[in-house]
Amino acid sequence: MSKTKISVVVPIYNEAESIQELYKRLTATLTQISPTYELLFIDDGSTDNSLGLLKDLKNSDKNVRIIKFTRNFGQQSAVLAGFRHCKGDIIVQLDADLQNPPEEIPKLIEKLNEGFDLVSGIRKKRQDSFLRKICSSFLIFLISKLMGKKIDLDISSFRVMNRGVVKKINECKDKSRFLSALVSWLGVSSAQVEVEHAK
């Protein structure tokens, strides 16, 4: 059995409307860059038909894996669970809402292959609502003050990393669930790539 090369970790919470398109675009992208990959979906207590759709995908595609939470624990907990169970040498963290296009994954991996441990996407033109931008700005300000260093607001949760970074995250005893701060605190070699951002 060939070793999994790329793991895509996707937290899911009531994303029934986007799952099919997300799956099609992910598989179309990944089959172009790696013969071996896995799509690891973490159902974070969805109350719509998300889990049923994921099970259908799993039944038809051996590359699909599912982790099911008993209730909604939050996005960061879902991502961390994915990190604990993924098998790839390269791990992609991607939200399910398609704001970050799966087609941008090769761009981040190409940069990672230059020798970096982690590459984050910077939103070329951020499409979030005004309220979300304000809340995000305030959160980044607080975290930056606590950490004593500035965290770039334009960096999204769309990132790729090597196995070593995930291992460090999994071993970290910090109970923080703010991954951007945790990743920054680890001090691994990192880079940023400009990516598209959809509504």
C-alpha positions in Angstrom: 0.0 0.0 0.0 1.5 3.4 -1.0 2.1 6.0 1.6 -0.2 8.9 1.7 1.6 12.0 0.4 -1.0 14.8 1.0 -3.6 15.1 3.7 -6.3 17.7 3.4 -7.9 18.5 6.7 -11.4 20.0 6.4 -13.6 20.9 9.4 -17.3 20.6 8.5 -20.2 22.3 10.3 -23.5 22.4 8.3 -21.8 22.7 4.9 -24.3 20.5 3.0 -24.6 23.1 0.2 -20.9 23.2 -0.5 -19.7 19.6 0.1 -20.2 18.2 -3.4 -18.5 21.1 -5.2 -15.7 21.1 -2.6 -15.1 17.4 -3.2 -15.1 17.7 -7.0 -12.7 20.6 -6.9 -10.4 19.0 -4.4 -10.1 15.7 -6.2 -9.6 17.5 -9.6 -6.8 19.5 -8.0 -5.1 16.8 -6.0 -5.0 14.2 -8.8 -2.9 16.6 -10.8 -0.2 16.9 -8.2 0.0 13.6 -6.3 -0.9 10.0 -6.9 -1.7 9.5 -3.2 -3.8 11.7 -1.0 -6.5 11.7 1.6 -9.4 14.0 2.3 -10.0 14.0 6.0 -13.4 15.6 6.9 -14.2 16.3 10.5 -17.9 16.6 11.1 -18.2 19.1 14.0 -21.7 18.1 15.1 -23.6 19.2 11.9 -27.4 19.3 12.2 -28.0 19.3 8.4 -27.2 16.5 5.9 -23.5 17.1 5.9 -22.6 13.8 7.5 -24.9 11.9 5.1 -23.2 13.5 2.1 -19.7 12.7 3.6 -20.7 9.1 4.1 -21.8 8.8 0.5 -18.4 10.2 -0.6 -16.6 7.8 1.6 -18.5 4.8 0.2 -17.5 5.7 -3.3 -13.9 7.0 -2.7 -11.3 5.2 -0.7 -9.4 8.5 -0.3 -12.2 10.0 1.9 -12.0 9.6 5.7 -14.4 11.0 8.3 -14.1 11.9 11.9 -17.5 12.5 13.6 -17.9 14.6 16.7 -20.8 13.9 19.0 -21.6 17.7 19.2 -20.3 21.0 18.0 -16.9 21.6 19.6 -15.7 24.4 17.3 -13.6 24.8 14.2 -10.2 24.8 16.0 -11.0 21.6 17.9 -12.0 19.9 14.6 -8.8 21.0 12.9 -6.7 19.7 15.8 -8.5 16.4 15.7 -7.7 16.2 12.0 -4.1 16.9 12.7 -4.0 14.0 15.2 -5.4 11.5 12.6 -4.0 12.6 9.3 -1.4 10.4 7.6 0.2 12.6 5.0 3.8 14.0 4.6 2.2 17.3 3.6 -0.9 18.5 5.4 -3.3 21.1 4.0 -5.7 23.0 6.3 -8.8 24.2 4.3 -12.2 25.5 5.3 -15.2 23.9 3.6 -17.0 27.2 2.5 -14.9 27.5 -0.7 -13.8 31.1 0.2 -10.3 29.7 -0.3 -10.3 28.0 -3.7 -8.9 24.4 -3.6 -7.2 25.3 -6.9 -4.7 27.4 -4.9 -3.3 24.4 -3.1 -0.5 23.7 -5.6 0.7 27.2 -5.3 1.2 26.8 -1.5 2.8 23.4 -1.9 5.2 24.7 -4.5 6.4 27.3 -2.0 6.6 24.7 0.8 8.9 22.6 -1.4 11.4 25.5 -1.5 12.3 24.4 2.0 9.8 26.0 4.3 8.0 24.1 7.1 4.8 26.0 6.7 3.2 28.3 4.1 0.1 30.4 4.8 -2.2 32.0 2.3 -2.6 35.8 2.3 -6.0 36.8 0.9 -5.5 38.9 -2.2 -8.8 40.8 -1.7 -10.6 39.8 1.4 -14.3 39.1 0.8 -15.5 38.8 4.4 -18.3 41.0 5.8 -17.5 44.3 7.6 -18.6 42.9 10.9 -16.4 39.8 10.5 -13.4 42.0 9.6 -13.9 44.1 12.7 -14.2 41.1 15.0 -11.2 39.5 13.5 -9.2 42.7 13.8 -10.0 42.9 17.5 -9.1 39.3 18.1 -5.8 39.7 16.3 -5.1 42.8 18.4 -5.7 40.9 21.7 -3.7 37.9 20.7 -0.8 40.1 19.4 -0.7 41.9 22.7 -0.7 38.7 24.7 2.1 37.1 22.5 4.1 40.3 22.3 4.4 40.0 18.5 2.2 41.1 15.6 0.1 38.5 13.8 -0.7 39.4 10.2 -4.4 39.9 9.8 -4.4 39.0 6.1 -3.2 35.5 6.8 -6.1 33.1 6.5 -6.6 29.6 8.0 -5.7 28.2 4.5 -2.2 26.8 5.0 0.1 23.9 4.2 2.7 22.4 6.4 5.1 19.5 6.6 4.7 16.5 8.9 7.1 18.0 11.5 4.9 21.0 12.1 1.8 18.9 12.7 3.9 16.7 15.1 4.9 19.8 17.1 1.3 21.0 17.2 0.1 17.6 18.4 2.8 17.5 21.1 2.1 21.1 22.3 0.6 21.1 25.8 -0.8 24.6 25.3 -4.6 24.5 25.6 -5.0 27.4 23.2 -7.5 26.8 20.4 -6.3 29.8 18.3 -4.2 28.0 15.7 -2.7 31.1 14.1 -1.3 32.1 17.4 -0.1 28.6 18.2 1.6 28.2 14.8 3.3 31.6 15.2 4.5 30.6 18.7 6.1 27.4 17.4 8.7 29.5 15.5 9.0 27.2 12.5 10.3 28.5 9.1 7.4 29.9 7.3 6.4 31.8 4.2 3.3 33.5 2.8 1.7 33.3 -0.6 -1.0 35.5 -2.0 -4.2 33.6 -2.7 -7.6 34.3 -4.1 -10.5 34.8 -1.7 -14.1 34.3 -2.7 -17.3 35.5 -1.0 
